[in-house]
Amino acid sequence: MLVQSVIGNLDEPVRLNGVKIDYLVLDRWEAQKNRLRKATEAGTDVAVSLDRGSHLRDGDILSWDRDAETAIVARVDLGEVMVVDLPWDVGTAVQVGHALGNQHWPVVVNGARIYVPVAVDRAAMDSVLRTHAFSGVTHQFVPAAEVIAELSPSEARYLFGGAEHDSQRRSRT
């Protein structure tokens, strides 16, 4: 099955009541591709070919067969994010930035918070901050879905959209 556009999203007033939903499960990197091929949970082969710059969002309806009462819907798993809370101390903030930058992890700075997608072993990420024992700095691991509303669309795309090759760090104060 070829998908060239998104029909709608489950967040919109589209009603799929009584429709059997087959999910196309994507990780955060796959969801940002405008071209990919993957099987749904039920085994349907789906080729996605969207316009350049387009990407799939969680809940996007890719196919809807009203007669067969079936639909294919994208389910995007964003994974986890390490959220680092900084004290209002510029020196500590710079030191934390240096430690995270040395790991080459994509980060978004939003006020006194740093968001880092969990792309390596959690224990390794935890160890980086614990080893430095930064005064007043706390961190926790949370599902990305819980913090995505705190990010602008460009920040979310940077963290979850395969921007691991982008060497620039984004920030918003």
C-alpha positions in Angstrom: 0.0 0.0 0.0 1.3 3.4 -1.0 0.6 6.4 1.3 1.3 9.8 -0.3 -0.7 12.0 2.1 -2.2 11.9 5.6 -6.0 11.7 5.7 -6.3 13.2 9.2 -5.3 12.6 12.8 -7.1 10.9 15.7 -6.8 14.2 17.6 -9.0 15.9 15.0 -12.8 15.5 14.9 -12.4 12.4 12.6 -14.4 9.5 14.1 -13.2 6.0 13.5 -15.9 4.5 15.8 -16.2 0.8 15.2 -13.3 0.7 12.7 -10.6 -1.8 13.2 -7.3 0.1 13.5 -4.0 -1.4 12.3 -1.1 0.6 13.7 2.1 1.4 11.8 4.5 1.7 14.8 7.4 4.1 14.2 10.2 5.2 16.5 11.2 8.9 16.7 13.6 8.7 13.8 11.4 6.8 11.4 8.5 9.3 12.0 10.6 12.2 10.7 11.3 10.5 7.4 9.1 11.5 4.4 10.0 8.2 2.7 10.0 4.8 4.4 8.7 1.3 4.0 7.5 -0.8 6.9 4.9 -3.4 7.9 2.0 -2.6 10.2 1.3 -4.6 13.3 -1.1 -6.8 11.3 1.6 -7.3 8.6 0.4 -4.9 5.9 3.3 -3.6 3.9 3.1 0.2 3.8 5.3 2.5 1.6 5.2 6.1 2.8 6.1 8.8 0.2 5.2 12.2 1.6 6.1 15.7 0.2 9.6 16.9 1.2 9.7 18.4 4.7 6.6 16.4 5.8 6.7 13.9 8.5 4.3 11.6 10.4 2.7 12.5 13.7 1.3 10.1 16.3 -2.3 9.4 15.4 -2.0 10.3 11.7 -4.6 8.3 9.6 -2.8 6.9 6.6 -5.5 4.7 5.1 -9.3 4.4 5.8 -11.4 1.8 4.0 -15.0 2.6 5.0 -16.4 -0.4 3.3 -14.1 -2.8 5.1 -14.2 -0.7 8.3 -10.4 -0.7 8.6 -7.9 2.0 9.0 -4.1 2.3 9.2 -2.9 4.8 11.8 0.6 5.9 12.7 1.7 5.3 16.3 4.9 7.2 17.1 6.9 6.1 20.1 9.1 9.1 21.1 10.9 7.2 23.8 12.2 8.9 26.9 13.8 12.3 27.6 16.3 13.1 30.3 15.1 16.4 31.8 17.9 18.4 33.6 16.8 21.1 36.0 19.5 23.8 36.5 19.9 26.3 39.3 20.0 29.9 38.3 23.8 29.9 38.4 25.5 30.6 35.1 28.7 28.8 36.0 27.0 25.6 36.8 24.8 25.9 33.6 28.0 26.3 31.5 29.6 23.3 33.2 26.5 21.1 32.6 26.4 22.3 29.0 30.1 21.4 28.5 29.5 17.9 30.0 26.5 17.2 27.8 28.2 18.8 24.7 31.2 16.4 25.2 28.7 13.5 24.7 27.5 15.0 21.4 23.9 14.6 22.5 21.3 16.8 21.0 19.8 19.1 23.6 17.2 21.8 23.8 17.5 24.5 26.5 14.3 26.0 27.7 14.7 28.5 30.6 16.3 26.5 33.4 15.6 23.2 31.8 17.6 21.0 29.4 15.9 18.3 27.4 18.0 15.4 26.1 16.5 12.5 24.2 17.5 9.1 25.6 19.5 7.7 22.6 22.0 5.6 24.6 21.8 3.5 27.7 20.0 5.3 30.5 22.6 4.3 33.0 25.3 5.9 30.9 23.4 9.2 30.6 22.7 9.1 34.4 26.4 8.5 35.0 27.5 11.6 33.1 25.6 13.9 35.5 26.3 11.9 38.7 30.0 11.8 38.0 30.3 15.5 37.8 28.1 16.0 40.9 26.9 19.4 39.8 25.6 21.4 42.8 21.9 22.2 42.6 21.4 20.2 39.4 18.7 17.5 39.3 17.7 15.2 36.5 15.0 12.6 35.8 13.9 10.4 32.9 10.4 10.9 31.7 8.4 9.7 28.6 8.8 12.2 25.8 5.1 12.4 25.4 4.9 14.1 28.9 7.2 17.0 27.9 6.6 17.5 24.2 3.9 20.2 25.0 6.7 22.3 26.7 8.6 22.4 23.4 8.1 24.5 20.3 7.5 22.5 17.1 11.1 23.2 15.9 12.5 22.1 19.3 10.5 18.9 19.2 11.6 18.2 15.6 15.2 18.8 16.6 15.0 16.4 19.6 12.9 13.7 18.1 13.3 14.2 14.4 16.6 12.6 13.5 18.6 15.7 13.9 21.4 13.8 15.5 23.6 15.0 12.6 22.9 18.6 13.3 25.9 20.0 15.3 24.1 23.2 16.5 22.5 23.3 19.9 19.1 25.0 20.1 18.1 27.2 23.0 15.2 29.3 24.1 15.2 31.5 27.2 
